[in-house]
């Protein structure tokens, strides 16, 4: 909400000089983006309430490759070498951290495979 309140006065002045009303098709796209974006934010926030953040963060890191693919498909924008290097660093560090956290969580469970003596 605050973003909208701040952006309206900032974008109003430049938009007044070149404003054109969107066509019906554009309105459909805008409403689709608004609804799907709001739904995505709602579901992502709900997922943080339902699961541990360490299990959700690797999913969030997949954004870079997905955005690079969409940029290539929609805008014919070929990712540069530094985009690929950055994606590889993020991917490899996510795998490393996930494995490390899985081992740390597993090692904190004492007596997992043993049974207690019955008296």
C-alpha atoms as one frame of an Amber mdcrd trajectory, in Angstrom:
protein
   0.000   0.000   0.000   2.791   2.412   0.886   4.457   1.795  -2.451   1.312
   2.951  -4.279   0.963   6.029  -2.071   4.571   7.034  -2.731   4.615   6.216
  -6.461   1.416   8.039  -7.466   2.773  11.568  -6.915   6.202  10.642  -8.288
   4.843   9.167 -11.548   1.872  11.504 -12.008   3.847  14.516 -13.241   5.738
  12.769 -16.075   2.688  10.675 -17.010   0.371  13.680 -17.482   2.317  14.926
 -20.483   2.183  11.632 -22.436  -0.908   9.881 -21.019  -2.992   7.675 -23.306
  -5.852   5.524 -22.084  -5.079   1.814 -22.346  -7.001  -0.287 -24.840  -9.362
  -3.046 -23.694  -6.709  -5.685 -24.378  -4.152  -3.764 -22.335  -6.647  -3.469
 -19.475  -7.019  -7.267 -19.512  -3.247  -7.683 -19.319  -2.979  -5.139 -16.504
  -5.740  -6.790 -14.468  -4.195 -10.214 -15.089  -0.816  -8.999 -13.869  -2.397
  -7.340 -10.827  -4.444 -10.382  -9.830  -1.697 -12.953 -10.406   0.944 -10.767
  -8.741  -1.230 -10.206  -5.673  -2.055 -13.909  -5.498   1.642 -14.800  -5.756
   2.540 -12.420  -2.910  -0.289 -13.759  -0.761   0.702 -17.391  -1.322   4.411
 -16.683  -0.813   3.660 -14.920   2.491   1.437 -17.823   3.533   4.227 -20.274
   2.710   6.563 -18.414   5.097   3.990 -18.930   7.852   3.691 -22.642   7.073
   7.316 -23.695   6.493  10.816 -22.957   7.678  12.511 -20.161   5.745  15.589
 -22.295   5.068  13.446 -24.706   3.078  11.825 -21.912   1.046  14.876 -19.824
   0.202  16.191 -22.161  -2.534  12.834 -21.784  -4.286  13.217 -18.022  -4.184
  16.690 -18.245  -5.729  15.281 -19.946  -8.819  13.953 -16.508  -9.873  17.194
 -15.533 -11.627  17.231 -18.414 -14.127  13.482 -18.132 -14.730  13.743 -14.391
 -15.389  16.702 -14.975 -17.705  14.687 -17.542 -19.700  11.639 -15.238 -19.909
  13.876 -12.352 -20.996  15.301 -14.569 -23.723  11.900 -15.880 -24.889   9.891
 -12.657 -24.692  12.459  -9.931 -25.413  15.152 -11.917 -27.298  17.624 -10.781
 -24.647  20.538 -13.179 -24.428  21.944 -13.423 -20.878  25.487 -12.134 -20.575
  28.372 -14.084 -19.161  28.075 -12.384 -15.765  24.408 -13.344 -15.512  25.391
 -16.954 -16.122  28.302 -16.774 -13.655  26.068 -15.178 -11.018  23.386 -17.787
 -11.568  25.946 -20.564 -11.231  27.287 -19.078  -7.985  23.767 -18.772  -6.558
  22.875 -22.293  -7.686  26.007 -23.903  -6.255  25.824 -21.997  -2.959  22.153
 -22.956  -2.567  23.014 -26.627  -3.066  25.896 -26.366  -0.590  23.835 -24.591
   2.083  20.893 -26.968   1.649  23.150 -29.996   2.080  24.898 -28.440   5.070
  21.596 -27.589   6.743  20.227 -31.069   6.075  23.299 -32.651   7.701  23.158
 -30.234  10.646  19.466 -30.962  11.209  20.085 -34.701  10.984  23.009 -34.558
  13.421  20.952 -32.699  16.025  18.540 -35.623  16.451  20.048 -37.709  19.255
  19.408 -41.448  19.410  17.515 -41.453  16.152  18.162 -45.065  15.227  18.415
 -46.526  18.714  15.704 -47.768  20.989  15.575 -47.021  24.669  15.953 -49.850
  27.100  12.693 -51.021  28.597  12.639 -51.367  32.340
